[in-house]
Amino acid sequence: MTLVDTPATTTGGPALTQERRLVTAIPGPRSQELMARKAQAVAAGVGHTLPISVVAAGGGVVVDADGNSLIDLGSGIAVTGVGNSAPRVVDAVAAQLNAFTHTCFTVSPYEGYVAVAEKLNELTPGDHEKRSALFNSGAEAVENAIKIARHYTKKQAVVAFDHAYHGRTNLTMGLTAKNIPYKSGFGPFAPEVYRAPLSYPFRDGGLDGREAAARAILQIEKQVGVENLAAIIIEPIQGEGGFIVPAQGFLAALVEWANANGVVFIADEVQTGFARTGAWFASEHEGIVPDVIVTAKGIAGGLPLSAVTGRAEIMDSAMAGGLGGTYAGSPLACAAALATIETYEADGLIERAKEIGSVLIGRLNALRTADPRIGDVRGRGAMVAIELVDPATGAPDAALTNAVAKFAHAQGVIVLTCGTYGNVIRFLPPLTISDELLVEGLNVVAEGLKQA
């Protein structure tokens, strides 16, 4: 079967037919072969959501080795915002491959790293003087943000929030709230990490943003103490925790309090950054200016890159040699990042994220009106979720969530679940997806709810 029948209808990726196509059951025989090999070769702790063997992806589809074409509503967990194998990214990385692949920036620097830092300093919220440092993954960047905040403040305590997810390294597991699968059996974790209550409008009993912030601040002051606190770290919209959007005013009140008390405010925008929410960064929706912002995922079109960007006086406090890493800011990833940012800008993908959000919110709210098992619809831009509950009690319904996701996967639609209680389905389509594919994918999810 040819996979290049007609041009993609959207920007980015190889010219794959933009359609949902099931040639075999999922997984098909070739995908099953790979899964058997995976079981024998890959550590069991490295799981997967769909048992398929991917051979191509672009626009709004992922194609497997059996010729099935699946609608992509996950973007590799918000990574391929510009689409898989976006043309500018491919060209930039190919050119860099032909120039050089590695020198280690901390040994012999190159322009690409500096250019990415300059662009991040320009794009991130606030007009203050900034500096950036590049790393490989979101967790690595979070670790370095904490390092920098501790070095700058000469204090050690860090506060994260209920339902948070910040990574799988030792420190970031401590920051992360969810036990299974991220923390169980992996301790002890890094010390001086504390947790405060989040604003969770669906389950907060009517607390507004300022009230929820006052509750969190009181707990921080009484249980940690400002005199010990280096930083607070929060996702402006939580990712793995369930796409929880804090009530208006919650983040602003935390920033005000942090600024008044010499506490570094770190925004973890690993999942929310780079046009995903209909703004460059989710912090902009709340009008907040973080002291430090952590980015990754959508920064480089699928290549491993992350960054910490912050106020110059904070970022410059670390000694020379205190930050870096052998592969941090790889020349290939930097070339990809510059091309990715250009694509967001040139192809109007921030506006496209808003359009996708309108489709998602509209369709999902219509489903909610007809189905009381959908307790909440929330999110911004192309980062939207539904929380599934027992309609009689409001209790989280993880079994229903898993059933709907399983149905969607079998019907050729990639969806991801999340949430502390395992009862949230999240929608993170590439910003290059067509409205037709997006609506078709949502219709499959709707059918899954009916079938369940």
Secondary structure by P-SEA (a helix, b strand, c coil): ccccccccccccccccccccccccccccaaaaaaaaaaaaccccccccccccccccccccccccccbbbbbcccccccccccccccaaaaaaaaaaaaccccccccccccaaaaaaaaaaaacccccccbbbbbbccaaaaaaaaaaaaaaaacccbbbbbccccccccaaaaaacccccccccccccccccbbbbbcccccccccccaaaaaaaaaaaaaaccccccccccccccccccccccccccaaaaaaaaaaaaccbbbbbccccccccccccccccccccccccbbbbcccccccccccccccccccccccccccccccccccaaaaaaaaaaaaaaaaaaaaaaaaaaaaaaaaaaaaaaaaccccccccccccbbbbbbcccccccccaaaaaaaaaaaaaabbbbbbbcccccbbbbbccccccaaaaaaaaaaaaaaaaac
